[in-house]
């Protein structure tokens, strides 16, 4: 190479580096989703990713913590930041309660269909939320919090007559279903109960769930 290229990577080398890193990232997310974060070793990720360099994961991510954080950052850029932008766009239309709930919940569902890695991302996220690592959980929480906060604050403005205690109780019901119950249900539908599971049937479920959630949020408190 001439003096102008000495000391820096060529475009081809940069592309190969980016591709290798992305392959390891996607492989790790799939393996973490299937086997659990704690059960997967860096050596097995290297082998599954087809890397000839046994130290590739260490080179790109340093350690497992760095790899998990890189996946969280990837989901932030591709799922959660766009979700905040979309929700802000919906808020400009002055939505009613039903449409606000749908706009807030649908990004979590659309990931399953819009991306080839969507199912892995959903299961990986569930593993972080329910796993034993508080560090991973808090890191993921920082990513999803801006969207959750925006949705919660926007819902609160539409429901001024509810006490804070009642509102937060109903909000927690919504979040638990969207995070835990919904993960289990969609996983079972994909593999057992619903051979015709598709974007249309999933969207129909979300619409029916939003009907239910709208009624729950709107109901006058009994006590």
ZITATA-V439281 format. One record per residue. RES is the residue in three letters. OMEGA is omega in degrees with one decimal (* if undefined). D_LAST is the distance of its C-alpha to the last C-alpha in Angstrom with 2 decimals. Layout:
res->{RES/RES}
omega->{OMEGA/OMEGA}
d_last->{D_LAST/D_LAST}
This chain:
res->{UNK/UNK/UNK/UNK/UNK/UNK/UNK/UNK/UNK/UNK/UNK/UNK/UNK/UNK/UNK/UNK/UNK/UNK/UNK/UNK/UNK/UNK/UNK/UNK/UNK/UNK/UNK/UNK/UNK/UNK/UNK/UNK/UNK/UNK/UNK/UNK/UNK/UNK/UNK/UNK/UNK/UNK/UNK/UNK/UNK/UNK/UNK/UNK/UNK/UNK/UNK/UNK/UNK/UNK/UNK/UNK/UNK/UNK/UNK/UNK/UNK/UNK/UNK/UNK/UNK/UNK/UNK/UNK/UNK/UNK/UNK/UNK/UNK/UNK/UNK/UNK/UNK/UNK/UNK/UNK/UNK/UNK/UNK/UNK/UNK/UNK/UNK/UNK/UNK/UNK/UNK/UNK/UNK/UNK/UNK/UNK/UNK/UNK/UNK/UNK/UNK/UNK/UNK/UNK/UNK/UNK/UNK/UNK/UNK/UNK/UNK/UNK/UNK/UNK/UNK/UNK/UNK/UNK/UNK/UNK/UNK/UNK/UNK/UNK/UNK/UNK/UNK/UNK/UNK/UNK/UNK/UNK/UNK/UNK/UNK/UNK/UNK/UNK/UNK/UNK/UNK/UNK/UNK/UNK/UNK/UNK/UNK/UNK/UNK/UNK/UNK/UNK/UNK/UNK/UNK/UNK/UNK/UNK/UNK/UNK/UNK/UNK/UNK/UNK/UNK/UNK/UNK/UNK/UNK/UNK/UNK/UNK/UNK/UNK/UNK/UNK/UNK/UNK/UNK/UNK/UNK/UNK/UNK/UNK/UNK/UNK/UNK/UNK/UNK/UNK/UNK/UNK/UNK/UNK/UNK/UNK/UNK/UNK/UNK/UNK/UNK/UNK/UNK/UNK/UNK/UNK/UNK/UNK/UNK/UNK/UNK/UNK/UNK/UNK/UNK/UNK/UNK/UNK/UNK/UNK/UNK/UNK/UNK}
omega->{178.6/-177.4/-178.2/-179.0/-177.6/174.8/176.2/-176.4/172.5/179.4/179.7/179.6/178.5/179.5/179.2/178.1/179.6/-179.5/179.6/179.7/-178.8/178.5/178.1/-179.1/-178.8/178.7/-179.6/-179.8/179.1/-179.1/176.5/-179.7/-175.6/-170.7/-175.1/-175.3/-174.8/-174.5/-173.7/178.2/177.5/178.6/-179.8/176.1/176.5/-177.6/-178.3/179.9/178.4/-179.3/177.3/179.6/-177.0/179.2/-174.4/-179.5/178.5/-178.7/-174.8/-171.4/178.0/-177.4/-177.8/178.5/178.5/179.0/178.1/180.0/178.6/177.0/177.6/178.6/178.1/179.3/176.9/-177.3/-172.3/-177.4/-166.1/175.3/174.5/179.5/177.3/178.7/179.9/-179.9/175.5/176.6/178.0/-178.8/178.6/179.6/-179.2/-173.2/171.2/-174.2/-178.0/-175.6/176.2/177.9/-179.7/179.8/-179.2/-176.3/-171.7/178.1/177.9/-177.6/-174.7/179.5/-178.3/-173.1/-174.1/-175.8/178.5/180.0/-173.2/-179.5/177.5/-178.9/179.3/-178.0/176.5/179.6/177.7/178.6/179.5/-176.5/-174.0/-176.8/-174.8/-176.4/177.3/178.8/178.2/-178.0/-179.6/177.7/178.1/179.6/179.2/-179.0/-175.8/-173.6/-179.8/178.2/179.3/-179.7/-179.4/179.0/-178.1/-179.2/-179.7/176.0/-178.2/-179.4/179.1/-175.2/-175.0/-176.2/177.6/173.2/-179.6/-179.5/179.9/179.8/-177.4/176.6/180.0/175.9/179.5/175.0/-178.7/-176.2/-179.9/178.5/-177.8/-176.1/-172.0/-178.0/-177.9/178.2/-179.4/-178.7/-177.9/177.4/179.6/179.7/-178.5/-169.7/-173.3/-162.6/-170.9/179.0/179.6/178.4/-174.1/179.3/-177.8/-179.7/178.7/178.3/178.2/177.4/-178.8/179.3/178.6/177.3/177.3/173.2/-178.5/-178.0/178.2/177.1/179.7/179.3/-174.5/-174.4/175.3/178.6/-179.4/-177.2/*}
d_last->{77.88/79.15/78.29/75.61/73.53/74.28/71.23/68.61/67.27/68.51/66.13/66.71/65.87/62.68/61.65/62.40/60.42/57.39/57.67/57.99/55.02/52.85/54.03/53.10/49.69/48.91/50.39/48.34/45.06/45.90/46.91/43.89/41.66/43.56/44.32/41.93/42.84/44.01/46.21/48.30/51.36/53.08/56.24/54.63/53.24/56.75/58.21/55.68/56.14/59.88/60.80/64.32/63.50/61.68/60.51/59.02/55.37/56.42/58.43/55.66/52.56/53.99/51.62/48.56/46.19/48.09/47.94/44.18/43.73/46.13/44.07/40.89/42.89/44.13/40.63/39.65/42.60/42.36/38.63/36.26/38.27/38.98/35.29/34.49/37.32/36.13/32.55/33.98/36.13/33.23/31.44/34.57/33.96/30.63/28.75/25.65/22.67/24.36/27.68/26.39/24.67/27.86/30.08/28.17/28.21/31.60/33.84/32.66/33.82/36.96/38.50/39.05/41.41/42.91/44.41/46.51/44.78/41.24/40.42/41.83/39.85/36.53/37.34/38.79/35.64/33.59/36.12/35.67/31.87/31.94/35.35/36.38/37.73/35.43/38.14/38.04/34.25/34.22/37.10/35.39/32.16/34.28/35.46/32.19/30.27/31.68/30.53/27.05/26.70/27.99/25.64/22.53/23.62/24.51/21.19/19.43/21.75/20.80/17.05/17.14/14.03/11.71/11.13/13.61/11.44/9.57/13.06/14.91/13.01/13.86/17.25/18.01/17.42/19.91/22.41/22.50/23.30/25.81/27.51/27.48/26.40/28.43/31.45/31.56/31.15/33.82/36.15/36.06/36.57/39.55/41.36/40.33/38.14/39.06/42.81/42.33/39.73/40.57/39.24/38.50/36.46/34.58/33.84/32.61/30.19/28.92/28.54/26.51/24.32/23.83/22.86/20.14/19.02/19.16/16.87/14.36/14.62/14.61/11.65/9.01/5.59/3.81/0.00}
